[in-house]
């Protein structure tokens, strides 16, 4: 812990320490408490690659307890406390001498805090989004994704959703379309998540971005995970026709099912593909 806090270990070794301990916890040879205690030692970390690994671990832990409301809330609170210091050090404004990894780190951390419902990040994102829509004040490219995720979770998600759909349709850059597509799963309301899934297969959305939207919905909440899986099953024929290449279809199947954690869901997935995948292989 001391070596981590003092950064006497090089970044690659600090990253490997997190990776190894979390792998041991997943295998049942260490405890989740030990993982969280280790992460607390990284409160003063500055390296992008290390923070990326920390955020991956926090995301994985969050996915495991999505359906356990109290525990999920505790993980979110822990994550906010851990990230609060780096948010304060980075701020929102990039500096002239700043390198690219620092810009990437700011986007990563603010995006993480948006999903964690940090009040300050949500409020600042709303302010910047309003300035974009009503006063034409551009949002820095590195900040657009976290801002888009945040405004979908803040005070007026319906208006934000409609605005982001318009931004997607009017965007000429693929990069901007991907930002919007990857942000839409941040919605909380079930009816809005369903609308996002409908939008994903509409004529307004490019086929390659359908997977981005559906994956985003499936990964950001337990409600979204359930809705995305049911949506996929209901529209199996459409998905299998649209993504005949095995790679793309396999990718969406993995995303939709990898975080299920009950015997009931395992049986449901197994039964579905025993029927539908066999028919798919016979046809194609």
N, C-alpha and C positions, 0 to 999 in steps of 0.2 A: 504493500500500500504506500509506504513512504517513497519507494522508488518511482511509483506512478505520480504521486503528488509533486515530487521534486523534478520530475521529467528526466531522471538520470538514465532511464531506459530510452532507447531511440523509438520513434513513432511506430515503426513496424513491429517492434517487440511489445509495445503497449497495446497495439491492435491485436496481436496474436494472443496476448494474455486474456483479453475479453473473449475472443473467439474460442479459445481452448476451454475456459471455465464454463461458458455457456453450453458448449458441446458436451461437457461432462454432466451438466445439469440436465440436459435433454436426455442423456443416456441413463439418468438415475444415479450417477456416481457422485453428484454434488447437489447442493440445495439451491433453490431460487434465492433464498435469503443471502447466500454467499455471493451470488451474482450481483444482487442489488448493493451489497456492501462494497464490492469491488467498484461498481459504477460510481458510487459516491466519491471515490478517490479521484475521479476524473473531472471534478467540478471546475478546475482551472485549466483544463485541456484547451489547446489552441489549434491543433492540427485537423484539417478537414477529413482526412481518411479515418482518423480515430473516431471523430464525432459521427461519421457515417456509419461505422460499425456499432457505436453506442445506440444510435437511432434504430438500426436494424434489430438489435436485441430488444429495445423497448417496444418496437412494433410487434415483434414475435410474442413477447410476454402479454401485450395487450390483446393480441388475437386469441391467445389461449383462454382468456377470462372475459371475453366479450359478453357472454351470456350470464355472467355472474356480476350483477350490477354493483354491489358494494366493493368487491375486490377490484373490479375494473376502475372504479372511481379512485381507489387507493393508488393503483398503478399510475393513473393520469396525474394525480396530485404529486406523487414521487417524481414523475418525469418533468413536470413543470418546475419543481424546486431544483432539480438537477440542471436544467437548461437555463434557468433564470439568469445566472451569472454571465453566461456567454452571450445571451441576448443583450444584456446591459453593455458588455464590452464592444460588441459589434455595432449596435445601434441600427438605424435604418438607412443612414446616409453613407454611401461609399466615399472613400477618400482618393485623391488624385494618385497617390503612390501605391495604392492597394493592388495586390496581385490577384490573379484569377481564382486561385483556391480560396482566398478570403471571401470573394464575391459568392462563390459556390457555397461556402460555409454559411453565409448570411441567409441565402435562399433556403438551404436545408433546415436550419434551426428555426427560422420564422415559419416555414411550412409545417414543421413538427409542432410548434406552439399553437398554430392555428387549429390543427386537429385536436390538440389538447384543450381547446377552448380557453386559452389564456385571454383574460379580459382586455389587457392592454394591446395585445396584438390584434384582436378582433376590432377594437375601436380605431386603431390607427389604420388598419386595412380599409375599414368603412370610409374613413376620411379620404384616403387616397383614391378609392374607387369612385366616390362621389365627385372628387375633383377631376377625375378622368371623364366621367360621363357628362357632367354639367359645365365644366370649365375648360375642357380639352387639355388638362395637364397630364402629360404622359407619365406612365409608371415605368421606372427602369425595368429593362427586360429581365434582370435577375430577380426582381421582386414580384413580377406579375403572377407567377404560379402560387406563391404563398398568399398573396392578396386575394386571388380568385378563390382559393380554398376557404379563406377566412370569411369572405363576404357571404358565402353560401351557408355559413353557420351563424351569422350574426342577426341583426334585428329585422331585416326584411329579405328573407331568402327567396321569396317568390319573385320580387322585382330583380334581385341579383341573378337568379336563374334565367329569367327572360333576357336580361342584358347580356349575359354571357353567351346565350344561344345566338344572339344577334352578332356579338363579337366574333363567334366562331364562323358564322355564315359570311360575314363581311371580310374576314381575314384573308389576305393574299399569301401570307407566309405559312408554310406547313408547321413551322415551329410554334406559331401562335395557336393554330388549331389544336395541336397536340397538348399545349398547356391547358386549354379550356377542357378538352376531352378528359384529361387526367384529373382535373379538379372536380368534376361533377359529382363524383361519389361522396364528396364532403357534405352533401346535403343530409339533413337529419330526418326531415319529415317523410313518412312512408309514401304519401301520394306524390311528392316531388321526386323521390327516388324512382318511383314507377314511371313518372313522366320522363326522367332522364333516360331510362331504359328504352322507352318508346322512341325518344329522340335518336338514340343510338342506331336504330334500324330504319330511320326515316330517310327519305331521298335527299335530305339536306346534309347528311353526314357521309363522308367518304368511307368506303368499306373498311379500309385499314384502321380507321379511327373508331369503328364500332367496338373493336376489342378493347381499345383504351377506355372507353366509357363503361362498358360492362365490367371490366376488371376493376376499375376505380370504385364502382358501386359495390362490388363484392368484397372489397378489401377494407373499406373504411368504417363499417358498422355491422353489427349482428343482423339488424333489419335489412341492410343492403345485401348481405351475404345470402340471406334467405330469399329475398326478392330476385336477385340475379340468377340463382340456381333454378328457381321456379320458372322464371322468364325463359331461361335457356331450354329447359325441358319442354315448355309449351311451344317454343319456336324451333325445336330441334331440326325439322325439315329445312327451315329457312337458313339456319346456321350451317348445316351440313352442305347445303347447296352453295351458299355464298363462300364458304371456306373449304373448298374441296381438297386443297393441299393439306396433307396430314399434319404438317408442322403447326399451322395456325389453329387448326381445330384442337390439336393436343394442347396447345398453349392455353387456350381459353378454358378447356376442361380442367387442366391442372390448377389454374387460378381460382376457379369456382369451387373446387372441391378440397383443396389442400388443407384448409383450416377447419374442416368439420372434425369434431372430436367425440362423437357418440357412436355406439353400435348401431343405433337406429339409422343414422345418416349413412354409415358405411353400407348397410344393407340396402338402403334406398338407392345409393349411387351404383352399387353392384348390380342390382336388379334392373335399373334403367339401362345400363350399358350392355348387359347381357342380351337384351332385346334389340335396342336401337343401333348399337355399334355393329352387331352381326348383320343387320339389314343394310347398314351403310357400306360394309365391306363387300356384300354381295352385289350391291348396285354399282359401286365404284371400283 
